[in-house]
């Protein structure tokens, strides 16, 4: 089940119709009260969340979802007309898995929904990854920078994991986009740059290991 929290009726109904036509089960909500009541009864696989909502905005709702032990692992896509970089970075930094500014094409929209659902199904294994002072405990979904545990969003975790798995190799933005997000659309490599920046910030002094290779992409090591 996919939940769509969108106060504009026409957009909400179009999103739900498109999802159902693509084989998903979906339900739409116009306010946070009805939305959280539904979440209490049935935990969705994915939440599509607008920012500009009456009474309680989408970022506040996102924070509530990510602060709760029950709902923190539900993937969230921000679907909103607020397309500035600040709003995008804020949403991603708070734990959103993707950010789709309106207006958008329905084929791309469905592709992104499928990509997030694929990537959110994190496969646990017993392999620990390390690079110098960075360590990833994949079975516990935990990252250590030196002696400090670092809290990352799902996409930041997968990005760091992908870089360390391929340490000393320069990965292009398109390679990263395809592996971590599961899609490759023209102009969307900016998403990678935004996540690299927030990842470095969260790693603090250890973020220096994530190197920019000008005109190509990123790498750890080398």
Secondary structure, DSSP 8 states (H G I E B T S, - for coil): -EEEE-S-HHHHHHHHHHHHHTT--EEEESSHHHHHHHHHHS--SEEEE-SS-SSS-HHHHHHHHHHSTTTTTSEEEEEES---HHHHHHHHHTT-SEEEESS--HHHHHHHHHHHHHHHS----S-EEEETTEEEETTTTEEEETTEEE---HHHHHHHHHHHHTTTS-EEHHHHIIIIIS---TTTTHHHHHHHHHHHHHHGGGGGGEEEETTTEEEE--
